[in-house]
Amino acid sequence: MVLVTGGVGFIGSHICRYLLEEGERVIIFDNFSQGGLELLQKIRMPDIKNKLKFINSDITDFAGLFEILKKHEIRKIIHTAAITFIPTAVSNPSLAFRINTAGSFNLLEASRILDIEKFVYISTSSTYGDFQYTPADENHPLEPKDIYGATKAAADRIAISYYRSYGLPVSVIRTSSVYGPGDMEKRVAKVFIENALQGIPMGLQGGGTQRRDFSYVKDIAKGICLAAGSKKADGEVFNITGGTDHSIKELAEMIRGFIPTAEIVDTGARAIDINRGRLDLTKAENLLGYKPEFNLRDGIRDYIKWIINVYAPIFNLEIKNKPVIK
């Protein structure tokens, strides 16, 4: 039995889908904070909800999660539950710490006591801060630039310490700029697509020169599950990303390629922006056989289709600019 924390979340829901396709039995552990279970199922998993067990609980409650792990004889945990939207973490640092760091510690400690067979922690490339070199490999210094990156870096290192100190079979996955169907946060790809469809200009902060290793969520779910099923991954950290970098301006232009009437404008730069770029996937390729299947153009095309067909009807998103998608 596999337990996925944050399983109705953006990345978590895709992990659950992948696990089901692999024949796994899956329990979702989530507090449904993004809008309630019924809405989240409708947005992210209407076709698979009946194949999953849902538990409404919270990783900050150690006693509660311990009893759940014990009762359901959980053998693997994939831990995605977190405050993942940087502005939310920055505006509420104590919440970010309780969930991202203390909550992760609770799961690790319960896993140690119960002798869990596998624990996969989902970290982030934000732990690297400004990239000192590219492509950034897993040995890049951890110099987070904001409270989000700091809380994730702390849990990242605690997770590896549980492997080194107690032999808990832990793998750490660092993702980057994940986008795709199911995302409800105001991340750049979603904001740009929504604006383009509604006739609102896509705003490039500081000219949009910032580079990101955009990663399609289905690729990320696959890479995470590969680590969950591999003994070679025990005690290891992996970059799991799209494997190429694009500027924010290139992203906007790609979206305009599908929505020709969309407008792009320049705005001022933000001090919080991080200098990033491509991540090195060599380790994941060699140990896990991971290879991203979606380039940015293909991922954006599928994301636009999802926003039009699923997201827009649910949230009454008015579409003024019709996309051209073959």
N, C-alpha and C positions, 0 to 999 in steps of 0.2 A: 504494500500500500504506500502510495506517494502522497505526501501532504504538500500543497503549494500555498504558502502564505501570500496574501494579496492576490489570490487566484482569480478574482473577478476584475482585477486591475488590467491595465493596458498590456504590459508584457506577460503578466501572469495568466491571462485568459488564453493567449496564444500558446503558452507552455502547456496548459491543460489540454488544449486541442491536439498538440503534437503527441503528448503522452497517451491520450486515448487512441490515437492512430497507431501507436506502438503497442497497444494491447495492455497498457497499465491501468490499474484501478486508482482513481484520483479522489482525494478529499480536498476541498477548498476551505482554507482558514482565513477569514476576512472580516473586517468590521463594517464593510459596505458603506464606507464614509463618503463615497463619491456620488451618492444619490439613491441608495436603497437597492436591495437585491433585485427586485422585479425590473427596474429600469436598467440596471447594469447587465442583467441577463439579456434583455431586449436589444441592447446596443452591441454586446460583445459575444454572446453565445446562445442565441435563440435555438440553434439546431443541435446543441450538445448539452443543454442544461439538464436534461433528464438522465444523462449518463454520469452525472457528477453528484457528489454529496457535499452540501454546503454547511459550514459551521460558522455561526456569527460569534466571534470572539476577538480578543485583542492581545497582541504580543507583549504589551506592557504588563499584563496580568500573568505573572509567572505560575502561580498555583493553578490557575485555570488552564493555561496551555499545557502544563505538565500532565494534568489529568486527561486532557484530550489526546495527547500523544500516547499515553499509556493505555487508555481505553480502546483506542482504535488500532493499537499495535503498529504504529507508523514505523517504517523501516528507512524511508528516504524523505528528506525535506529539501524542497527548493524554495529559498527564502527571497521573495520579491517585495514583500510588504515594506513600504517606506514612504516618507515625504520625498517625492522625486522632483517636484517643481521648485526650481531654485528660488523664485520670488517668495513662495510660501515659506520655505525654510528661513530665508533672510528676515522675513517679517515676524516669524514666530520661532526663534532659535531654541527655546526650551522644548517646544513640541517636537522639533526636528531631532533634538538630542534624545528625548524619551523614546521616540519610535525608531530612529535610524541607528542609534548606538545602544541604548539600554535595552530596547526591545530585541535587537539582534543578540545581545549578550544573553538575555533570558532564553532564547531559542537554543543557543549553543550550549548553555549550561544544562538545560533539560535534555538535550541530545547526548551530552556526555554521560549523565546519570543513567539514561535509558539505553546507552550503547547503540545509538542509531547507526545504521550501516553506511549512510551517505548524507552529507550536508553540503548543499551548493548555495553560496552566498552571492547575491547579485550586487556588485559594486559599480563603479563608474570611472570613466576617464577624467572626471572632474577632480579626482584625487590627485592627479598629476599637476593641476594648476596650469600655469603657462608652460607650454612645451619648451623644453630646453634643447630638444633636437627632434627631428622627424625622419623616418617614422618612429614614433615613440613605442618602445618595447616595454615589457612588464618590469624591467629593472629601472625604468625612469624614476627619478626621485619623486616622492609624494609631497607636493607643496601646494595643497588646496588653497584656493583664492577666496573662498566664501564659506559660510557656515555649513551649507549643504555638503560641499566637498569634504569639509573637516569631519562632519559626523559620519560620513560614509567611509572615509579613510580610517577613522578610529575602529569601526566595526570590521573593516577589511583586515586590519592588522590583528584584531582580537580573534577573528576567525582562523587565521593562519596559526596564531599562537595555540589554539585548541588542537590543531594537528601536531604541532611540535611538542607541546607539553603533555598531551593526553592521548595522542594517537587517533583522535577523532578524524574520520576520513572526510576532510573538508576540501572543497574546491572553490576558488574565488573567480568570478567573472566580471571583467571591467568592460562596460558597454560605452557607446558614444552616440549622442544625438539620434536617439531612436525615434522613428516616425512610422506612421502607417495606420491601418484600420483599428479603431478602438480607442485612439488617443483622445482624451477630453480636455487635456490641459492646453494652455495657450502657448505651446511651443511653436517655433518659427514656421515649420512646414504647415502646420494646421492653420495658423493665423494667416499666412500668405494665401493658402488655397481658399479659405473662407472669404477673405477680403477680395480676392480676384473674382470669385463667383458673385459676390454682392455688389461689385462695382466700386469697391473701396481700394485706393492705391496701396500697393505693397511698399512699405517704408524700409529703406535700407539705412541702417544706423551707421554713420561714418562711411558711407559709400558701399557698405556690404562687402568689404575686403576680408572680413574674418573668415577663416577656413574651418570646416568641420568635416569629420568622418561620419557622414550621414549613414545610418544603419536601418535597414528595413526590418520591421519587427518579426516577420516570419523567419528571417535569417537568424536573428538573435535567439528566438525560441529554440530553433534547431541546435545552435551551438551550445546553449545551456543544457539541453537534454543530452547531447553527446557527452558533456562533462559528467552529468549525473549518472551515466551508464558506464563510465570508464574508471577502472582501477588506476590507470596511468595518470589520471587527473588528481589523485589524492595528494593533498599538500601543495598543489600547484595553483598559480595565478595565470589567467588567460585573458588576453584581449579578444573580445568577440565583437566585431564591428563589420561595417560594409567594406572596409579594406581600401577605400580610395577617399580622397578629400576634394571638396568643392567649396568655393566661396559662397557666402550668403547671396551675393549678386547672381552667381550662376544658378542657384536654386530658384530665385525669382524669375530669371529668364527662362528656365526650364518649365516652370509653371505657366508662364505667358505663352510658351510654345503650344500648350494644350488649351489655353484660354486667351486667344489672340487679342481680345479687347481689354485685357487687364492692363493696369497702369503701374509703373514703377517710379517711385520718387526717392530722393535722398533726404535723410534726416541727420541729426547730430549723433555722434558716437556716445557710448555709455562707458563709464569708468569700470563697471563690473565685467565687461567683456573679457574673455580669456583668449589668449593667443594659442590656438591649437592647430591641428592638422591631421594627417594620416597616422593611424596606429599600425604597428607591426603585427601581422597575424602569423608569423612563421611558427611560433610555438604551438598555436592552436591547430595549424595545418599539420604539423609533424606528429603531435601527440593524439589529437582528436580526429584528424581527417576533416576538419572544418574548412569549408569553402563557401563564401557567400554566393547566393544564386541570383540575387536581384541587384542590378545597377540602379542608380538614382532615378533615371528616366522611367524605367519599368515600375519601380516602386511608387513614384509620384503618380503615374497613370492609374495604378490600382487604388491608390489613396483617394484620388479625386473621384473615382467611381464610387467608392464606399461613402464618401461624404455626401454625394448626390443621392445615392440610392438608400442609404441607411440613416445617416446622421441628420441630413436636412429635413426629412419628413418628421422625425421624432422631435426635433427642436425648432421646427417651423422656420428654417433658414431660407430666406428669399433668394432665389437664384436669378440674377439679372443678366449675367454674362454666361452664355452657353458655351460649354467646352467643346472642343473638336477632338474626339477620341475614337480611334478606329479599333 
